[in-house]
Amino acid sequence: METKCAECDAGISVPDDAIKGELVSCKDCGTDYEVVEIKGGTVMLKQADSVEEDWGE
């Protein structure tokens, strides 16, 4: 399956066996996306939450 990156409009290849919650990355800009839904060969992605290190711990 193929979709477009929201940041740079490059193609993102999503494996056919991808599951909800899996992370995929744009090879051009490095943005990470989470698979939200797969319906009829169409994949819906959302930008993955970035976890920042907590220096206060």
N, CA, C and O atoms as a GROMACS GRO file, in nm:
protein
  228
    1MET      N    1   0.085  -0.118   0.000
    1MET     CA    2   0.000   0.000   0.000
    1MET      C    3   0.089   0.123   0.000
    1MET      O    4   0.200   0.121   0.054
    2GLU      N    5   0.041   0.227  -0.060
    2GLU     CA    6   0.119   0.350  -0.073
    2GLU      C    7   0.030   0.467  -0.031
    2GLU      O    8  -0.089   0.471  -0.063
    3THR      N    9   0.088   0.561   0.041
    3THR     CA   10   0.018   0.684   0.079
    3THR      C   11   0.119   0.798   0.073
    3THR      O   12   0.236   0.776   0.043
    4LYS      N   13   0.075   0.919   0.100
    4LYS     CA   14   0.161   1.038   0.091
    4LYS      C   15   0.195   1.094   0.228
    4LYS      O   16   0.112   1.091   0.320
    5CYS      N   17   0.316   1.144   0.241
    5CYS     CA   18   0.361   1.211   0.363
    5CYS      C   19   0.296   1.348   0.372
    5CYS      O   20   0.296   1.424   0.275
    6ALA      N   21   0.242   1.381   0.488
    6ALA     CA   22   0.179   1.511   0.509
    6ALA      C   23   0.282   1.623   0.517
    6ALA      O   24   0.248   1.739   0.491
    7GLU      N   25   0.406   1.592   0.551
    7GLU     CA   26   0.511   1.692   0.566
    7GLU      C   27   0.577   1.729   0.433
    7GLU      O   28   0.592   1.847   0.401
    8CYS      N   29   0.616   1.627   0.354
    8CYS     CA   30   0.694   1.656   0.233
    8CYS      C   31   0.630   1.602   0.106
    8CYS      O   32   0.687   1.618  -0.002
    9ASP      N   33   0.514   1.538   0.116
    9ASP     CA   34   0.438   1.486   0.002
    9ASP      C   35   0.507   1.370  -0.071
    9ASP      O   36   0.470   1.336  -0.183
   10ALA      N   37   0.606   1.310  -0.008
   10ALA     CA   38   0.673   1.193  -0.067
   10ALA      C   39   0.585   1.070  -0.045
   10ALA      O   40   0.498   1.070   0.042
   11GLY      N   41   0.609   0.967  -0.122
   11GLY     CA   42   0.535   0.843  -0.107
   11GLY      C   43   0.584   0.765   0.014
   11GLY      O   44   0.704   0.755   0.037
   12ILE      N   45   0.490   0.710   0.091
   12ILE     CA   46   0.522   0.625   0.205
   12ILE      C   47   0.469   0.486   0.173
   12ILE      O   48   0.350   0.468   0.147
   13SER      N   49   0.557   0.389   0.175
   13SER     CA   50   0.518   0.251   0.149
   13SER      C   51   0.481   0.185   0.281
   13SER      O   52   0.562   0.178   0.373
   14VAL      N   53   0.357   0.136   0.288
   14VAL     CA   54   0.308   0.069   0.407
   14VAL      C   55   0.297  -0.080   0.374
   14VAL      O   56   0.232  -0.116   0.275
   15PRO      N   57   0.359  -0.167   0.453
   15PRO     CA   58   0.353  -0.312   0.424
   15PRO      C   59   0.208  -0.362   0.417
   15PRO      O   60   0.122  -0.314   0.489
   16ASP      N   61   0.184  -0.459   0.330
   16ASP     CA   62   0.049  -0.516   0.315
   16ASP      C   63   0.000  -0.582   0.443
   16ASP      O   64  -0.121  -0.591   0.465
   17ASP      N   65   0.093  -0.629   0.527
   17ASP     CA   66   0.053  -0.696   0.652
   17ASP      C   67   0.057  -0.602   0.772
   17ASP      O   68   0.062  -0.648   0.887
   18ALA      N   69   0.054  -0.470   0.747
   18ALA     CA   70   0.057  -0.372   0.857
   18ALA      C   71  -0.069  -0.386   0.941
   18ALA      O   72  -0.175  -0.423   0.891
   19ILE      N   73  -0.055  -0.357   1.070
   19ILE     CA   74  -0.168  -0.363   1.161
   19ILE      C   75  -0.187  -0.227   1.228
   19ILE      O   76  -0.096  -0.144   1.230
   20LYS      N   77  -0.305  -0.207   1.282
   20LYS     CA   78  -0.338  -0.083   1.352
   20LYS      C   79  -0.239  -0.061   1.465
   20LYS      O   80  -0.213  -0.153   1.543
   21GLY      N   81  -0.183   0.059   1.476
   21GLY     CA   82  -0.088   0.092   1.581
   21GLY      C   83   0.058   0.078   1.538
   21GLY      O   84   0.148   0.123   1.609
   22GLU      N   85   0.081   0.017   1.421
   22GLU     CA   86   0.218   0.001   1.371
   22GLU      C   87   0.274   0.136   1.326
   22GLU      O   88   0.200   0.221   1.278
   23LEU      N   89   0.404   0.155   1.343
   23LEU     CA   90   0.470   0.279   1.302
   23LEU      C   91   0.540   0.260   1.169
   23LEU      O   92   0.605   0.158   1.145
   24VAL      N   93   0.526   0.361   1.082
   24VAL     CA   94   0.598   0.366   0.955
   24VAL      C   95   0.662   0.503   0.945
   24VAL      O   96   0.615   0.599   1.007
   25SER      N   97   0.769   0.513   0.866
   25SER     CA   98   0.841   0.640   0.854
   25SER      C   99   0.853   0.681   0.709
   25SER      O  100   0.859   0.597   0.620
   26CYS      N  101   0.856   0.812   0.687
   26CYS     CA  102   0.882   0.867   0.554
   26CYS      C  103   1.032   0.856   0.530
   26CYS      O  104   1.113   0.902   0.610
   27LYS      N  105   1.069   0.795   0.418
   27LYS     CA  106   1.211   0.778   0.387
   27LYS      C  107   1.279   0.910   0.348
   27LYS      O  108   1.401   0.923   0.359
   28ASP      N  109   1.200   1.008   0.303
   28ASP     CA  110   1.257   1.136   0.261
   28ASP      C  111   1.283   1.231   0.377
   28ASP      O  112   1.393   1.285   0.389
   29CYS      N  113   1.183   1.252   0.463
   29CYS     CA  114   1.200   1.352   0.570
   29CYS      C  115   1.212   1.290   0.709
   29CYS      O  116   1.249   1.359   0.804
   30GLY      N  117   1.182   1.160   0.723
   30GLY     CA  118   1.198   1.093   0.852
   30GLY      C  119   1.080   1.105   0.948
   30GLY      O  120   1.088   1.058   1.061
   31THR      N  121   0.971   1.168   0.904
   31THR     CA  122   0.854   1.182   0.990
   31THR      C  123   0.794   1.044   1.019
   31THR      O  124   0.780   0.962   0.928
   32ASP      N  125   0.760   1.018   1.145
   32ASP     CA  126   0.701   0.890   1.185
   32ASP      C  127   0.549   0.902   1.186
   32ASP      O  128   0.493   1.003   1.228
   33TYR      N  129   0.483   0.796   1.137
   33TYR     CA  130   0.337   0.790   1.133
   33TYR      C  131   0.289   0.662   1.197
   33TYR      O  132   0.358   0.559   1.193
   34GLU      N  133   0.172   0.668   1.256
   34GLU     CA  134   0.107   0.551   1.314
   34GLU      C  135  -0.009   0.509   1.224
   34GLU      O  136  -0.085   0.594   1.178
   35VAL      N  137  -0.021   0.379   1.198
   35VAL     CA  138  -0.133   0.327   1.120
   35VAL      C  139  -0.257   0.336   1.208
   35VAL      O  140  -0.262   0.277   1.316
   36VAL      N  141  -0.358   0.410   1.160
   36VAL     CA  142  -0.481   0.430   1.236
   36VAL      C  143  -0.589   0.333   1.189
   36VAL      O  144  -0.663   0.277   1.271
   37GLU      N  145  -0.598   0.313   1.057
   37GLU     CA  146  -0.704   0.228   1.003
   37GLU      C  147  -0.663   0.178   0.865
   37GLU      O  148  -0.595   0.248   0.790
   38ILE      N  149  -0.706   0.057   0.833
   38ILE     CA  150  -0.684   0.000   0.700
   38ILE      C  151  -0.819  -0.050   0.651
   38ILE      O  152  -0.880  -0.137   0.713
   39LYS      N  153  -0.866   0.007   0.538
   39LYS     CA  154  -0.996  -0.031   0.482
   39LYS      C  155  -0.983  -0.047   0.332
   39LYS      O  156  -0.943   0.046   0.263
   40GLY      N  157  -1.015  -0.162   0.282
   40GLY     CA  158  -1.022  -0.185   0.138
   40GLY      C  159  -0.896  -0.143   0.063
   40GLY      O  160  -0.906  -0.085  -0.046
   41GLY      N  161  -0.780  -0.170   0.118
   41GLY     CA  162  -0.656  -0.135   0.051
   41GLY      C  163  -0.612   0.010   0.071
   41GLY      O  164  -0.509   0.052   0.018
   42THR      N  165  -0.690   0.087   0.148
   42THR     CA  166  -0.654   0.224   0.178
   42THR      C  167  -0.609   0.231   0.324
   42THR      O  168  -0.675   0.177   0.413
   43VAL      N  169  -0.498   0.298   0.346
   43VAL     CA  170  -0.444   0.308   0.482
   43VAL      C  171  -0.456   0.452   0.530
   43VAL      O  172  -0.428   0.546   0.456
   44MET      N  173  -0.498   0.468   0.656
   44MET     CA  174  -0.508   0.600   0.719
   44MET      C  175  -0.395   0.610   0.820
   44MET      O  176  -0.378   0.523   0.906
   45LEU      N  177  -0.317   0.718   0.810
   45LEU     CA  178  -0.205   0.741   0.901
   45LEU      C  179  -0.228   0.869   0.979
   45LEU      O  180  -0.297   0.960   0.933
   46LYS      N  181  -0.168   0.876   1.098
   46LYS     CA  182  -0.161   1.001   1.173
   46LYS      C  183  -0.017   1.016   1.220
   46LYS      O  184   0.053   0.918   1.243
   47GLN      N  185   0.023   1.141   1.232
   47GLN     CA  186   0.161   1.165   1.276
   47GLN      C  187   0.178   1.108   1.417
   47GLN      O  188   0.099   1.136   1.507
   48ALA      N  189   0.284   1.029   1.434
   48ALA     CA  190   0.309   0.964   1.562
   48ALA      C  191   0.350   1.068   1.666
   48ALA      O  192   0.418   1.166   1.636
   49ASP      N  193   0.306   1.044   1.789
   49ASP     CA  194   0.345   1.131   1.899
   49ASP      C  195   0.493   1.113   1.925
   49ASP      O  196   0.543   1.001   1.932
   50SER      N  197   0.563   1.224   1.938
   50SER     CA  198   0.707   1.214   1.970
   50SER      C  199   0.722   1.219   2.121
   50SER      O  200   0.667   1.306   2.188
   51VAL      N  201   0.796   1.126   2.171
   51VAL     CA  202   0.821   1.118   2.315
   51VAL      C  203   0.952   1.187   2.343
   51VAL      O  204   1.058   1.148   2.292
   52GLU      N  205   0.944   1.289   2.425
   52GLU     CA  206   1.064   1.364   2.459
   52GLU      C  207   1.116   1.317   2.593
   52GLU      O  208   1.040   1.279   2.681
   53GLU      N  209   1.246   1.321   2.607
   53GLU     CA  210   1.308   1.279   2.732
   53GLU      C  211   1.276   1.379   2.842
   53GLU      O  212   1.279   1.500   2.821
   54ASP      N  213   1.244   1.327   2.959
   54ASP     CA  214   1.214   1.411   3.075
   54ASP      C  215   1.342   1.427   3.159
   54ASP      O  216   1.381   1.337   3.233
   55TRP      N  217   1.405   1.542   3.145
   55TRP     CA  218   1.531   1.566   3.215
   55TRP      C  219   1.510   1.588   3.364
   55TRP      O  220   1.607   1.592   3.440
   56GLY      N  221   1.384   1.603   3.407
   56GLY     CA  222   1.358   1.629   3.548
   56GLY      C  223   1.353   1.502   3.634
   56GLY      O  224   1.341   1.511   3.756
   57GLU      N  225   1.363   1.387   3.572
   57GLU     CA  226   1.355   1.263   3.649
   57GLU      C  227   1.481   1.237   3.728
   57GLU      O  228   1.490   1.137   3.798
   0.00000   0.00000   0.00000
